[in-house]
Amino acid sequence: MSTRSRPALLCVPCGDQVGKDKIRYFLYLNGRWRWRPTKAMKAHGFGLTTFGPGGPGIDSEGHPKASVEDQQRAIELNRAWDHVRSGQPSVPARTTLKHFPEGSVGDGYQRAMALRKAGRVAKGVIWTNEQEKRDGWPRAWKWIEPKFADCDPRTIEPEHFLRLDPVTGAALGLVPEIEAAVSVTERHMVIKVWRALWKKMAAMKYCDLDADPAKSFANTPPQPRDQIWLRWEVLRLVQVAWRHEYYGLAALMAIAWDSQLSPVDNRSLTLAQARRDPAGVYFAIERTKTDKAAAATLTQWSLAILIAYLKRFGVELMDNTPLFWTRGGRPVSRNGATGQWGGDHGGGRHIAPRPYTKSSLNQDFRAVRELAFGKQEKRQLQDMRRSGAVEGDAGGATIEDQSNKMANTVDRNKQLRKTYNPVNVASVRRFDQARVIGAKKLEAEQNAAESVTLTSLVTLLKSKEAPN
């Protein structure tokens, strides 16, 4: 592998001198040196940049002393920000703030990321924060960069990814390193991104398309999840959540079960997305992961729980306010008032009001799951989406109806559907009916005694009367 060429030190603005004055936005956090931009800087394309752990020396504040190279890179970031602040054009992407040798893997990655962004901009697509976080390329780059960023791609061999230790016989290389540190899923994602990057570098004439070293071994995908929930189990989860005053979670789970939306799409629901047709209420959304239009239909059961949950606010929500909040949450109404929510739920500790995030939703779901089924239960909220598909299949639904319901390309007939029938609510309703039939078959097989019915809904709502 080639040796990284270090850039010559440049003149630096006052206040950003290497090894002397404190460098702006450069600080030691969680065991690493980091360059942390402000919110205004992020709006211009700058992002958090992580450097090394520092050391072996200690700086004046008792932290491991940052390397000269990391300090120089932080100064270059500040210089780029000063360039923007002075009225010059914004940086096209944070990845371009690092400099790699021309023709290297790092150079190819920067160009590929810029081309990906340009392709979205040309189509008028602006990614949300959720979509940015779900992009696998930056995540994979954290593994690829330390190994190959400064390398000529033509010098990379298959053994850099996978080889045997001649002494111990153990597997070495990037592949086993990722699997040991994280998971098979992470390894599959990283190698998948690498192969896509190689194709782009080949188009840039950095390497030969057929010479990808990662093609010399199989990138076996992880075993897919196969866990499912039965209807009576979901009812129990909702009941337990409601009785323990996880009202937002109870409503979210009920809608997740009926709509078959992913957790992130459920967290994003607002009143502005609610629609009504002759058969009932549904939410018209674009899925976060795929940008596909979806009709998230509700049954009388989930609609009644949603209404009971919203009545607890005592105020009218703004159209774009997230629907589901953690315990203690008080969303703001159109007139600026807040609803009357539950009291202290933390044993004397105040819990700040907030809409559900990924972490808080997972945390509350685990708590309710443990209350309902014990610590040994490991099924997840996302498994409800698969459970609905199993129900529909058992009830005789067509693959096209399943594709419409889940807003994915399971039927592979995506182009005609996108052109002529972007959201077929009638098809979604047919799938809902098939789910009811399938649920009865599945519960009969499992000898389940309970099901989600309006009768059980009355029991649920009476179990804890809403305040006036």
Secondary structure as UniProt FT lines:
FT   TURN            14..15
FT   TURN            18..19
FT   TURN            24..25
FT   STRAND          26..29
FT   TURN            30..31
FT   STRAND          32..35
FT   HELIX           39..42
FT   TURN            43..45
FT   STRAND          49..50
FT   TURN            60..61
FT   HELIX           68..85
FT   TURN            86..87
FT   HELIX           94..97
FT   TURN            102..103
FT   HELIX           105..122
FT   TURN            123..124
FT   HELIX           129..134
FT   HELIX           136..148
FT   TURN            149..150
FT   HELIX           153..155
FT   HELIX           158..160
FT   STRAND          163..164
FT   TURN            166..168
FT   STRAND          171..172
FT   HELIX           174..181
FT   HELIX           184..203
FT   TURN            204..205
FT   HELIX           209..211
FT   HELIX           213..216
FT   HELIX           231..243
FT   TURN            244..245
FT   HELIX           247..259
FT   HELIX           263..267
FT   HELIX           271..273
FT   STRAND          274..277
FT   TURN            278..279
FT   STRAND          280..286
FT   TURN            288..290
FT   STRAND          293..297
FT   HELIX           300..311
FT   TURN            312..313
FT   TURN            319..320
FT   TURN            327..328
FT   STRAND          332..333
FT   TURN            334..335
FT   HELIX           358..373
FT   TURN            375..376
FT   TURN            381..382
FT   HELIX           383..394
FT   TURN            395..396
FT   HELIX           399..406
FT   TURN            410..411
FT   HELIX           414..420
FT   HELIX           425..445
FT   TURN            446..447
FT   HELIX           454..462
//
